[in-house]
Amino acid sequence: MAAQDDAMDVEEQPTEIDEGLYSRQLYVMGREGQARMAVSDVLIVGMNGLGVEIAKNVILAGVKSVTLHDPTPTSWLDLSAQFYLGEAELGQPRAAVSAPKLAELNQYVKVTCRDDELNPEFLSNFQCVVMINAPYETQLAVNDYCHANGKQFISSEVAGVFGSVFCDFGPEFVVSDINGEAASSCIVASITQASPALVTVLDDQRHGLETGAVVQLDGLDGMEELNGRQFTITFKDAYSFEIDCDTTAMSPYKTAGYVNEIKQPTTLAFKSLRESLTAPGEITLSDFGKWDRPGLLHMAFRALDVWKSKHGGAYPTPGNLEHAGELMGELTTLNEAAGEGEFKLEAEQLGSEATVKVVQQLSVGSAGVINPMCALLGGVVGQEVLKACSGKFMPLTQFFYFDATEALPDEPLPIDQVTPTGCRYDSQIVVFGSEMQEKIMALNYFLVGSGAIGCEMLKNWALMGLAAGESGHVHITDMDSIEKSNLSRQVNYT
């Protein structure tokens, strides 16, 4: 199957934005951002539980097209998190099965399935490329092309309760609005006759500006020479800032006037994946209680890729402590091989019991792709795709790691507890054990509200098998009616 471009008929992108469908989103993205998304083509390589979450989020948001690429046959381990795969699809290609179901989410988004080689000719068709649980060798080849040709690249991986994200939007990526907040506007209280001039605003409102912001002065009585002019400011305190202007010869300021922030586009320079692997720079912190964890996870995921490359792409066997020891050995080898200027762990951290435990936890559960991690990282990566397509909001720079080791037992579970059994909950059993799965299936939950978040909760609970046992029950109540705007946020409504 080279392509399925004609498999799903969709409406052409409307010349006008469907405000009824995207009304909530327009408050955040703005019409310009939504319009940019509506002409963006996205490629998602990898259609496991994480890949389908990202695809769902991006399609609902309203890009022009989403192309899925993943000929991997469906296995039992997929069913814990991939909500468009079931027992009837075992052995069938993940992308081909998922495409027609994802296409139903948004009539304006063209969803296709391709299995072309990931070469420059194919990649040139897309603005944003997303790779899921792909080996670094493949990621590097694709990222090299994207970085050199103005394409935005995102990769992500879920391995048990551990996850990673990497973003490279190119050497010159323009962000039209860094924070999405309303532009600052204040009343002027005084302007000094000096060089540089000090502007003070009324003390009933902080100006909210930072050094480098651009402002325009208007309506001044006295010092009218400044009216209509724009200046780059230097922050002094919450109520004053300096403008690079000599006002000593101007008429004195008397009264009135406004200072209005003029938002400016910002150009960001991203490093390629090849550069970033050995010199990641400052890694985005996901948990302030784990300030030393990002660097460790960076090296651990690199070591995991090396281990997989030596074992035919397979993850360590669930619960196998020997494999965990081998993974720790690969991490140590990578750390010792780091050259001058390259990132490495300090000897104290490398040899600590805490490091060994984290690497062990990563290894024994890495084969499991579980729904809660996919839902979380699917949201994070989905946001990054929208940033890439709209040019709005500050992207991740550049690595992001997350773990939920608090959810794991203190000691590794016995192998018989984490061995897959050939059921749809195998990925969860690999991570949390069969006894925990039985407890989850016996739960009784009451959900109040099935809107955007409620629908996500129901989907997640169903994939986890929550209340799926004979004694388990889920009760739902929500008196609200479905509106058109719900369709851009809620996966269970079409």
Disulfide bonds with the S-S distance in Angstrom:
none
